[in-house]
């Protein structure tokens, strides 16, 4: 299916997206769409004939556990609600721990890379086949950006993607900004990846901005698209004419004119790179070879132990697993905590308003010992509760406001210091 030129639809820029010229399709985060009600902006876009593709972020197909049936059903429902031609997700893990490792469940709140090993590939392939069997439309998977590398990897990114496609028939969503990110952060040549991956399997392409700090590239989706990312886009276009190209922006949204300018730059880059004769990506899924046997549970157990160790180090103060770069792991840890603080500030904007300049440092201190669990709204309540237990903030008026905010949402008496000790004792007994 030919998609054309698109942009990521976000509520903050809904009006701008509707007004942009030359938009053939949009992509919406699946988890942000209510199954029973579409935002009016998406309704109007669909009435104009604009295709809407749901883009999932929470399946965690690269994790050790099989995909959650409820999450798959939710993604399928969004695809049917939108009459989408396909759905997309990521080659990543987002949670670890739990019964398989007899340890507390941990949430990353972020897309983390899977090790490019045979074990991880076997697990991913089975998870993808399970997902494909539960979805009403084809599935395409995105390569992710990473700050860290797994030790002992056995395949390059291109080889890993090529074998995944061969074994499952899944389509690919290639993010050229992520290829650039992995070039800066992991020394991986985008041209090599493009040469090795099956470009005929590309469903569409993401283009996004980022920023380099201290030699590390951060895939922020909050900055303009840079020339190196456009160079990777041109290199891809010189190999194949992708069915669709989409601009992503998730934060620090610029005026509509700047978004239009970035889209024009992307179009111009594609036009310049189309000078050579390029193949057009086929609409049908590439054929898959016969299904290989499911990996033994021991394979999933090994992957679970490795991913739990890494995630514990990133969000729960656990030791750095052997073979990982300590400095880079520290960068990732701080980035995860900062992202978490930013999301909580969005879902509960009253907290930074009440706490003022204290908010960020207070939340980062809280996050250092309290892994994310139960979602960001629960996180906001737990953060406020911990502050109140500690008798904070020091300003009495601010503390009263925080108490009232917490009571309105928790429906309980303000917590006291004894609560802290009771919960600590319970956690010591239950391991949670």
N, C-alpha and C positions, 0 to 999 in steps of 0.2 A: 504494500500500500504506500502510495506517495503522500507524505504528510506536508512537505513544504517547509516554510519558515514559521517558527513558533517562539513562544516566550512562556516562562513559568508563571502561572497565575497564582497570585497571592492576594489575600484580602486587602492589604495595605495599598496595592497598586491596581485594584480591580477596575477603577474608572479609567486609569491611564491605559490599561491593556485593551479595554473595549474601544478606546479612541485611536489606538495605534494603527497606522495604515499597513496593509500588506501582511497581516497576521492570518495564517492559514489554520493554526491549531494552537492549543495551550496544554500545559501539563499542570495538574493539581495534585498536591500531596494527599494521598488517599486517606490517611488517618485524620485529616482535617475536614473531611466531608462527612456530614451527617447522613446516615443511610436513608432517612425519611424526608430529607429536605435539602435541596440544592440551593446554594446562594443565588440570589436574583441575578447577579452578574453572569454566573455560569449558565443560567437558564437563557438569558438574552444571547449569549455567545452561541449556544447550541441552536437557538432559533435562527441565527444568521448562517448556520451551516458550518460553524467552527468546531472542529473535532476537539474533544477533551479526553486526555489520557490520564488515568490515575497512576500515581507514582508512589509506591509503598516504601516505607522506611523502617518498619518494625518487625518484619518476618524473621530476619536473622538466619537466612538460608545457609550461611556458612558456619553456623553454630553446630555443636555436637549433637543436640537433640533434634528429633524430627520436627518439621514445622507444626505449629499449633493449629489445630483444626478450626478454632474460633477465629483466629487471625486470617486464615485462608478464606473462610466463609465471608468475613467482612470485606476482604479485597475483592472477592468474586461479586459481592453485592454492589460494590461501587462500580465495577466494570459494567454490570447490567444496568444500573441506574443511569450511567452516562452513555450507554450504547457504545462503549469504547471498542476500538478495533484491536487493542492489546492492552496489557498492563505491564508495569515495570517494577523492578526491585533491585537490590544490590547484592554483590558478592561480598558479604561481610558477616561478622557476628556482632550481636548487640547485647547479649546476655550470657551468663555462664553460672556455674555453681548449681545448686539444687540437688535433687535426689541422686543423680548419676555420680556426683562426687561427694555425697553426704556432707554438704557444706551449704551455708546460706546462699540463696540466689542473689546474684549481682546484676545490676543494670548499668550499661555503659552510658546511656543517653547520647550515643554517638555510633557511627559506623566504624568498626575496627577491622583491620585486615586479617584474612585467614592465612595460615601458613601455606606456601605453595609446595605442598608435599603430596605424595601419593595417598596417604591416609586421609588428608583433608579433602583431596579431590574426590575420593571414593564416597565420602560422607556427603559432600556437596552435590554430587551427581544424583544420589538417591533422594536427597531433600528436594532437588529441582524436579525430579520425576513425580514425587508426591504432590508438589505444588501444581505442576502442569495438569495432573489428573483431577485437581480440585477447582481449576479456573475455567470459565466459559470461553476464554479467548487466549490467544498466544501470549507467552511470557517472554520478556526481554530483561536481561540482567546487566547492571552497570558495574564497570570497574571503578574502584574507589581510590581516593587519595589517602596517603598514609604518611605519618611522621616517623614511624618505626618499622624496622625489618625483623622478621623472625629468623633466628639462627637455623642453620641446617636445611635451607630450602632446596628443593630438588628440581624445580622448573622455573623458567622465566615467566613473566606475566603473559607474554604472547603464547607460549606453549601451554600454559595453564588454561587460558581461554579457548585455545584451539581444541584441546582435548575435551573440555567441558561441552563445547558445541557438538563435537563429533559423537560424544556418548549420549547426549540428551536431545539434540536438535533444538536447543533453546536459542533464541535470538540474542543479540548483543546491543546494549546501549553504551556506546563508547563516549566517555567524557574526556575531551582533549585537554581540558584544564587539569584533570587528574593525572593524565600521562605526563604533563609538564611538572606537576607536583612531585611525582615519583622520580622524575629526572633529577630535580634539585635535591630532594630529600634522601633518595636511595641510589642515586647514580645510574638509573635505568634509562637507556636511550629510547626515546619515543619512536624513532624510525625503526629500530629493531622490533619493538612491540608491534608496530603496524605491519611490518613484513611478516611476522610470525602468526598474527591472529587472522582468522578467516573473515576478511572484510565483507564477503558476500552475505554473512550472517547479521550485518549491522541493520538494526531496525531504525535507529536514529542516533543523533549526536548531541551531546551537551557542550555548551561553551559557557565558561564562567570566569569571574575575576578572583584575584587573590592578592597576597602581599608577601614579600620576603622580609624576614627579620632575623638578623644574626645568622645568616646562612641557611635558614629553614623557611620553606615555602608553606604558607598557611592558606588553605583553600577556603576563603572566607565567604564567597558569594556576596560580598559586601563592598567590593571594589570594582573599578572598571576592568574590562578584559584587556590583558596586556599583549604586547607584540609577540613574546615567545609562545603564548597560547594560540594566537592567530597563526603563527608559523606551523604549529602542530596541526591545526585545522587544515591549513593549505596542503600539508604533506598527506593528510588523509584524503582530501579531495582529489589530489593528483593520482591516487590509487583507485578511487571509486566515487561514484555520485551517490551520496547517502540519501535514503528516502526522506529524511527530515533532519533539520538542524534547529536547536532550541537554545535561547539565551536564558540562563538561570540568574536570578537575583533574590536573595533571601533576607537581606538586612541593609540598613542605611540606603533606602531607596532614593534614587535621584529623581529630578523632575522628568516628566514624560518626554521632553525634548532630548534629554540625554539618553534615555532608553531607546528612543527612535534612532539616535545617532549611532549607538552601539549595534543595533540591528543593521543599519546601513553599512557599517564597517564589516560586519560578518558577511553580508551579501557580497560586498566588493571583494573580500578575501576569497570567497568561494568562486566568484567569477574569474578572478585572475588565475586561480589554480586549475581552472577547467580547460586550460589551453591544450593540454595533451588529451588524447583519446582515452576516456575513462569508462570503466564498466558501470552499469547501473545495478544497484543492489536488487536482487529479486524480491518479489513480494512474499513468496512462499517460504516456509521454514526450510532450512537445509536438512537433508535426510540424516537420520540418526542410525548408527550401527546397532546391532542387536543389544538389548539391555543386558548389562553385566550383572552378576549376582550382587545382592545387597552386601555391603561390608559387614563383617561380624561385629557384634556388640563391643568386643574388645577394642576395635578400631575407634568406635565412638568414645569409648571410655578414655583412651589415650588422648584423643583430641580434647575431650572435656577437661581432663586434668591440666593440659597445657593452657587452654584458654582461661580456665579459672585462675590459674597462677598468674597469668598476665593481667587479667582484669582486677584481681585482688591488689596487685601492685599499683594499678592505676587509680583505683577509686576507694580502696579500703585500707591503705597503709601497709599492705603486705610486702614481703621481701621481693627484690628484683629477681626474676627467674634467670637461671644461668644462660649466658650467651647473648643477653640483650644489652644494648648500649644504655648505660645508666643516665647519661646526660640527655639523650633523646627521649628516654622514658620519662624523665622529669619534665621535659617540654610538653609531652603528650598529657601528663598528669595535670599540669597547670592549665593546659588548653581545655581539658574536659571540665575542670572545676569552673573556669571562667565562663564556658558555654552554659553550664548548669546555672550559674548565678544570673546570667543574662536571660535565660528562659524563665526562671522563677520571677525575675523582675517584670517580665511581660505578662505572665499569667496572674501575678499578684502585684500590680503596680503600686498599690498602697504601701507595700513594705519599703521600697526605697524612698518613698515620699515621707514616711514616718521616721525612718532611721537616718535619712540624709546621707552625709558622707560616710557614716559608719556602716552602711549597708554592705558594701562589697567586701571589706575586710572581715566583717562579722560572718557573712555567709561563707566565705572561703574557709574560715576557721571551723565553722560547723561542718562543711562538706568534707573536711580532712578526716573526720572520724565517723561520719554518717553517710554511708553509700546511698545512692538513689534507690528508692523502693516505693512502689505504689503510685508512680507518676509525679508530675511536677506540682500539681495542686496539693497533693498530700505532702510533698517536699516543703512547700511554702508553709503549711500548717505546722509541720514538725520543726521547721526552723524557728518560727515565731514562738512555739511552745518552749523550745530549748532556751531561747532568750529570756522568756518570762520566768522559767524555773531558776535561772541564774540571777534574777532581779534586774534584768536589763530591758531597755536602755536605762542609763543612769538618770536621765531627765524624767521627772515624774509625769509631766504632761504627755510626753512621747510614750511612756510606758502605759499610761491609761488608754491612749489611742490604740496601741498594739493589743492591749487586753480586750478592748471592745471589738477590734477587728477579728481577733482569734475567737472570741465568744460567738460572734455572729456566724462564723463558719463551722466551728467545732461543736457548738451547742452544749458547752460544759463550763464548769467553774474554771477560773484561771488555775493552771497547774502550779504546784508548790514544790519546794526543794525536795520534800520527801518522795515526790513522784519520781524524781531522778534516781534516787537510790533504789526504789522498788523496781524500776525498769532495768537498771544495771544488774541487779540480782537475778531478775528473770532472764535477761540475756545471757548471763553466765551459766545458768542452768540449762537453757534450751539451745544455746549456740546461735541465737538470733537476736 
